[in-house]
């Protein structure tokens, strides 16, 4: 079944190349083409889920191991286990849902694909960019060779740069440059760490390095390598204080860019900790874990406080990601089965919930012409009850309500901090647990404040309707002043704001995420039973 791993990369890659080979022939069917290619990729991921041997989830499956560069003993080595399988499925799902969101809505004809919701045209370039991005994201989670992992890790940077720079908002160029500078510099440091591991062990095979658990490397070398690799991964995660590229990138990116950036790209950084840094460099992980935990809890509190100060809805969700990924890093820092399981669970939950939140932020901005929270007015539950209800659901899921997916990862990460691995200072980690709990309370605060300002209260016409009346908005009369014949101001007139509620393509894009958020929240064992054996293996714990 190794062909499934190859096909997961080949289908989107061939789909992207097809756009270069036959651009004119495919132009009338771009809206279908993107759906079909990403849909086939999703079906392959589903096939992988169905055929995976869950009784042996610690073992790499669907393995392909071929010689790549013989002179350097580099191999094209792919496979999945209980850690990477959920991330492969999440990537395929979110990419497909992005194409559903972009390509199905509104009955638009050829050439109109994505124009209203992406901030620009060039539909063929958009499809090409998303498919290349999918190749890099899936390849990162399939790679079982350190250099191959690095290649796929870097492949995603170029398409994401263009997603932001071409289809982003007014400040897209600066945000794209900031994104590429931070991530490239972090990757250079990470590459040095990977080369140090290669120089010390003589191999780049991830499975062999995980089985060795650091043998052949001194504690000092492991610590140095962990710091170098960890810095590169921390930039992508992002960990405070290496996070400053994220709010700008999210704010300026188009909706699908924000969804994939939050839902998948951030997971590439945390996945690297689970796949490489912790199992390959156990002594380095133990030495750095207290620092990792400290940066994690600072990020949790900082992200929550920053959210309370935000006016822009997308920027608020971006800062919330910093806090949520802080819980993931705290779970890794505990170096326990419980904590790392919590981190991996929070990874998937964050991808589902924050992906949904960014979809919603894009839909709100399309209707209102702005994402500025004070300018949106209130009463969304009255004017658009279905959209307001989905926004309320996503916000409550993100703040960690029991019974929804966001609860389990944060709870397990905090529980892991209560009893960290032997050799780690328990008193310090108890402090981390308390601070992390405070961050969870602040998370509830900023989401509830946002909901009170946007969804509750009497319905009012947003300020943006006065200025630009975006598509899909019906306003009978205008709020504000108009010029009279003598140049004076006419008295303001009452406005009735009648925006359009949920559309069919939005429902199709969001329902799968809502179902999975409920499923993992009510049945967490579905995911934990998959990750636990693999986590025990990477920690060297007997099952």
Buried (B, 14 or more C-beta within 10 A) or exposed (E): EBEBBBBBBBBBBBBBEBBEEEEEEBBEEBBBBBBEBBBBBBBBBEBBBEEBEEEEBBBBBBBBBEEBEEEEBBBBBBBBBBBBBBBBBBBBBBBBBBBBBBBBBEEBEEEBBBBBBBBBBBBBBBBBBBBBBBBBBBBBBBBBBBBBBBBBBBBBBBBBBBBBBBBBBEEBEBBBBBBBEBBBBBBEBBBBBBBBBBEBBEBBBBBBBBEBBBEEBEBEBBBBBBBBBBBBBBBBBBBBEBBEBBBBBBBBBBBBBBBBBBBBBBBBBBBBBBBBBBBBBBBBBBBBBBEBBBBBBBBBBBBBBBBEEBEBBBBBBBBBBBBBBBBBBBBBBBBBBBBBBBBBBBBBBBBBBBBBBBBBBBBBBBBBBBBBBEBBBBBBBBBBEEBBBBBBBBBBBBBBBEEBBBBBBBBBBBBBBBBBBEEBEEEBBBBBBBBBBBBBEBBBBBBEBBBEBBBBBEBBBBBBBBEEBBEBBEBEEBBBEEEEEEEEEEEEEEBEBBBBBBBEBBEBBBEBBBEBBBBBBEEBEEBBEBBBBBBBBBBEEEE
